[in-house]
Amino acid sequence: MNVMAIIGSPRKGGNTELLVDRVIEGCRSRGDAHIVKVFIADRNIQYCSGCLTCTFPPPGTGKCVLRDDMDVLIEKIRESDAFIFGTPNHMRTVSAPLLNFLARMLPLLRYEIEYDDKGNMIGATGVSKIQDKKAAMVISQGDPFFSSPLVHMVLERNLRDFRLKLVGDVISMGNLQKQDVAGKAEDLKAAFELGVKMVTWSGF
Ligand SMILES: Cc1cc2nc3c(=O)[nH]c(=O)nc-3n(C[C@H](O)[C@H](O)[C@H](O)COP(=O)(O)O)c2cc1C
């Protein structure tokens, strides 16, 4: 299984990366998972310009107008069977690098638009080019209680829009210092088990 781990924290070696590494260990513990780990803050990924030419008018060009590392990463996404999306809670939502990464994944969607007889748009359905691949979510935050449901919601809803099969999630709390999660045995265990589930779960 080809697994792509996307680390949305700009803080290298921090809580998000530690948790994602544990999910990776879980994946590797059952068979030969091939892992590609991407630290997106290190990559040249320009901001989505909002032109929408990748998708509109349907079917769109299917390709972003920007030329940067996302060209290679889109190919990696297409080659992968499963994804680990890791993010810190930044300002109660996913990190800025991850939000932009999700926006730059838009060429992987195609829209089918429904019009009424006057030509007004009355519906739009997204068709995903990466449908049915698996995805796991990893979130780390500073608050010691579930204070920011939006982080989870933003990530989950986007992954569902891409029609990915959600394997599960780990939400680790109370991690303000860089490696606070290293002392949280339960969260690390949950992350490992999420990795095991990633490679063993049939997806139904
Ligand atoms: C700019 C910024 C905004 C943050 N906003 C929140 C927040 O709204 N709620 C929260 O619980 N933690 C917040 N945090 C704390 C991080 O979520 C927490 O430290 C997390 O564990 C960082 O993960 P990392 O070590 O992988 O970067 C914020 C941290 C930063 C740097």
The ligand as a MOL file (V3000), in Angstrom:
LIG
                    3D

  0  0  0     0  0            999 V3000
M  V30 BEGIN CTAB
M  V30 COUNTS 31 33 0 0 0
M  V30 BEGIN ATOM
M  V30 1 C -0.6000 30.5590 15.3420 0
M  V30 2 C -1.0870 29.5040 16.3070 0
M  V30 3 C -2.4220 29.4550 16.6010 0
M  V30 4 C -2.8960 28.4900 17.5140 0
M  V30 5 N -4.2250 28.4420 17.7860 0
M  V30 6 C -4.6990 27.5100 18.6490 0
M  V30 7 C -6.0870 27.4520 18.9480 0
M  V30 8 O -6.9020 28.2030 18.4210 0
M  V30 9 N -6.4980 26.4920 19.8180 0
M  V30 10 C -5.6310 25.6240 20.4270 0
M  V30 11 O -6.0620 24.7710 21.2060 0
M  V30 12 N -4.2900 25.6660 20.1600 0
M  V30 13 C -3.8210 26.5950 19.3000 0
M  V30 14 N -2.4680 26.6450 19.0080 0
M  V30 15 C -1.5650 25.6810 19.6320 0
M  V30 16 C -1.2320 24.5060 18.7080 0
M  V30 17 O -2.3950 23.9290 18.1780 0
M  V30 18 C -0.4850 23.4150 19.4700 0
M  V30 19 O 0.6920 23.9460 20.0320 0
M  V30 20 C -0.1680 22.2140 18.5940 0
M  V30 21 O 0.1040 21.1090 19.4010 0
M  V30 22 C 0.9810 22.5000 17.6790 0
M  V30 23 O 1.3430 21.3690 16.9420 0
M  V30 24 P 2.8220 21.2630 16.3410 0
M  V30 25 O 3.7410 21.0630 17.5070 0
M  V30 26 O 2.7790 20.1030 15.4320 0
M  V30 27 O 3.0620 22.5300 15.5880 0
M  V30 28 C -1.9830 27.5870 18.1190 0
M  V30 29 C -0.6160 27.6620 17.7930 0
M  V30 30 C -0.1630 28.6050 16.9080 0
M  V30 31 C 1.3020 28.6710 16.5650 0
M  V30 END ATOM
M  V30 BEGIN BOND
M  V30 1 1 1 2
M  V30 2 1 2 3
M  V30 3 2 2 30
M  V30 4 2 3 4
M  V30 5 1 4 5
M  V30 6 1 4 28
M  V30 7 2 5 6
M  V30 8 1 6 7
M  V30 9 1 6 13
M  V30 10 2 7 8
M  V30 11 1 7 9
M  V30 12 1 9 10
M  V30 13 2 10 11
M  V30 14 1 10 12
M  V30 15 2 12 13
M  V30 16 1 13 14
M  V30 17 1 14 15
M  V30 18 1 14 28
M  V30 19 1 15 16
M  V30 20 1 16 17
M  V30 21 1 16 18
M  V30 22 1 18 19
M  V30 23 1 18 20
M  V30 24 1 20 21
M  V30 25 1 20 22
M  V30 26 1 22 23
M  V30 27 1 23 24
M  V30 28 2 24 25
M  V30 29 1 24 26
M  V30 30 1 24 27
M  V30 31 2 28 29
M  V30 32 1 29 30
M  V30 33 1 30 31
M  V30 END BOND
M  V30 END CTAB
M  END
